[in-house]
Amino acid sequence: MRVAVVGATGMVGQVMLQVLAERNFPITELIPVASERSIGKKVTYKQKEYTIISMADAIAAKPDIAIFSAGGNTSLEFAPKFAEVGTTVIDNSSAWRMDRTKKLVVPEINAPALTATDKIIANPNCSTIQMVLALAPLHKKYGIKRLVVSTYQSITGTGVKAVQQLENEYTGSTGEMAYPYPIHRNAIPACDVFEENGYTKEELKLVRETQKILDDRSIAVTATAVRIPVVGGHSESVNLEFRNDYDLSEVRKLLSETDGVTVQDNPDTNTYPMPIYAEGKDDVFVGRIRRDHSQENSLNMWIVSDNLRKGAATNAVQIGEYLIEKGLV
């Protein structure tokens, strides 16, 4: 099992290598790939150093799986080239997510849709993954009519430059800015760029990807995405309106029985999900589960997860594990 990690030196790429090692992914040969300026540099995997190679050399090596975390333009250019030589690409960018010919996969929800002919598989957006993992069992049981989500997103979703900006602001140092405003002691209601309709790309990803993954275009979704000065993970305030009424204890039971979901919901003991405690973990944490008394059949909940792990690296690795388990690669 020859595995290429494209974007191996980046923030998500580094977590990808860590997750592959932790889960003992059955790699016989690791092929780390990065931008031209990183060729020849070293990355560490399972206490062994590997040399970064070029995209052309990686394609020529014809790996079984290539996990991409190198940006949309890179994926658009090179994912088809890997696919042409028989490699199955798992892409972490937004490049292929809304392509009608590509599967958008959260393994716990829709991995059975994958076949051996799927040579480019899209990994959803981080904020979408954690949300739909909690929504899927509830949609199946009660039918989601409308969804209102406000996100509180970690700066790690922007990358190393944003982490450095926050560090600089903590220490009073000057340096390059990832955002047009300070992030320390601030909340910036703009994740990604604005579209003509006034929504950001991040907000529209939550709308479109949710409908695609849950395979239901009738779900009405509206979102506001906010960047906050935390590192551990993304948080989301989610309001759901169901087509049918629900029992609150049954909702908790359904969530508790969902693979990859941990319910943390006890106001008496101040038990609820927080990003500082989600960091480094693979689960999606759900709490503050309560009935919305302002609207029939409606529910509020709070969802938190490490955006670099389940929101990116872990989900991609789980897709790879499924492909191997089912003999699709």
Summary of the structure (lengths in Angstrom):
residues: 329
radius of gyration: 19.8
end to end distance: 8.9
largest distance: 59.9
contacts: 1133
relative contact order: 0.15
helix: 36%
strand: 25%
